[in-house]
Amino acid sequence: MLSERTLLTFLCGIIATAIITGLMLADGATWPNALIVGLGAGGGTLIGVTSLISKSKRP
């Protein structure tokens, strides 16, 4: 079973990917370009949230 922190991390990545992809599509970008940018933003968010959570676990 996944922990709450893991679910939070995945949710943040999914939300960032969806928002950025939607904004790119609204701006008139093609599907491949919007997905590349959206997945990049989602990956960056996953790395950022993971590092923040790991820092908060340390005493």
Beta strands, then each sheet from edge to edge (+ up, - down):
end
